[in-house]
């Protein structure tokens, strides 16, 4: 398995404040910004409010800016 091909089903996850709860077993989730798979052991960034996962800080920041720009409009 590598980061580009997690080789298994996508997990269904509930994103909490400091933890995730796996609702359906799987090997990965998808980044809400890029669509890339993120293995569960590499998952570090997510939004509790939007219930979305992000590959890294750049994607999380981009999504935050996008959602906050929409609120201002």
N, C-alpha and C positions, 0 to 999 in steps of 0.2 A: 504494500500500500504506500502511496506517496500523496503529497498534498494536492496534486492535480487529479488524482483518481482514487477516491477513498474506498472504492470497491465494495460497496454495500448499500443498504437502503438508507433513505433520509430519515432522520429522527424527527419526532414532533416534540417540541420543548416549550415549557412555560418559563419565562424569564422573570425571576424575582429580583429583589434589591441586591442581595449578595450571593445568590445561588440560582441554579437552574433545576427544574424538575422535569425529568424525562417522562413524557406522556406515552410515547411510542418508541420502542427501541430502534436504534439505527446507528450508523457510524459517523454521521455528519449532519450539519445543517447548512443552509445556503446564506451567503452574505446578501443582505437586502439591497446593497448598493451595486455590487459587481456581479452577483449571481454565482460566484465561485463557491465551491464546497469548503466548509471549515470542519475539520475533525473535532469531535466533542472535547478531546483532551487539549486542543489548541484554542478553544473558544474562550475569549477574555473580554470581549466587548459586545454589549447588547443594550437595547432600550426596553425598559420595563413598560413604559407608556405605550410604545408602538409594538411591543412584542416582536422585535426584529433582532437579528444577529448581524454583526459586522466583522469583517476579516481583521481589521486593525484600527488604530486611532485615526488614521486619515479618513477612512470610510465612515467611521462614527461621527467625526467632526463634519464631514461633508453632509451627511444626513441631518445632523442637528441644525446646520446652517440652512438647509433646504426647508425643513419643517418650521423653523422660526421665521424665515423670510415669508412663508405662506401665511403665517399668523398676522404679520404686520400689514400685509396687502389688503 
